[in-house]
Amino acid sequence: MKYTEEMILHSPSGYCMPFEEENNKEVTLSTGYGEQQDALTGETYFHHGITFNAHHRPLVAVASGTVSGIGNDKGRGLYLIIRYGKYEVTYAGLSNLFVRFGQAVKAGQTVAVSGNDLYMEVSFAGEELNPIEFLTMLYGNIQALRKAGHEAAYEFVGFDGEMKTKYDRDKEEIEELMIRFLPVYMRDLLLGEYIVPEYTEQSLRNVFSTGAAKNYFFETMPSMANPLGIGSRALPLASKVQNLLIADFLNYLALRHNVYLSTLDEEVKKNFAPRQ
């Protein structure tokens, strides 16, 4: 199919490739699009997508879109379909999902984890496309934004860099508050003068239980900076932990010190009852 102006993918959140290459481990294409020949039988068949040897890689949304399909069948295994305008991109052969049907997603948002391989299909207005052509267009969009100096092209952030949280807009203010109050926060926790809310404690337990059940811990060699040996597969869980811990710290500041983020809505502040 020849790409036309109608097929330009518009995305307020920018663009991103489906997965990143980590630890210098390249992802290779094992089966291309179109007519293929079975290596064992010699028979020809038509491959309607492409297959990568992406073993247990975090997969992300490539642009602003909506989850339009989730399922599990004999042919595709666990699969996910995301609609981007008139495009629909399918990830199949998955080992895990982190989104629900109808959910809105943004470029770079982790949506799934591949299985032993990643099978990918792309269509536009119901017409099948070669996914390689779509990915080439996507890469061109990313490069064009970077050259234009825009920050809309999403950059992967792994465990070696800065983890994204829902508090990123208040990052500088939160860091200043941590410098001032974190020692007191830790002391009050130790002495029992501040009790972590039951919801937060249970949520943390659930996150770590899920991580243990999915063998996310000790995926890489443990170190001082990463004592649990957490790899990129655990990024969604690690992000949840970050959000829970930051939220609890802010909850402590409100309840014990009557201190709030400057961006916090006045109505939200009324939900707290600071101690005198």
Secondary structure by P-SEA (a helix, b strand, c coil): cccccccbbbbccbbbccccccccccccccccccccccccccbbbbbcbbbbcccccbbbccccccccccccccccccbbbbbcccbbbbbcccccccccccccccccccccccccbbbbbbbcccccccaaaaaaaaaaaaaaaaaacccccbbbbccccccccccccaaaaaaaaaaccaaaaaaaaaaccccccaaaaaaaaaaaaaaaaacccccccccccccccccccaaaaaaaaaaaaaaaaaaaaaaccccccccccaaaaaaccccc
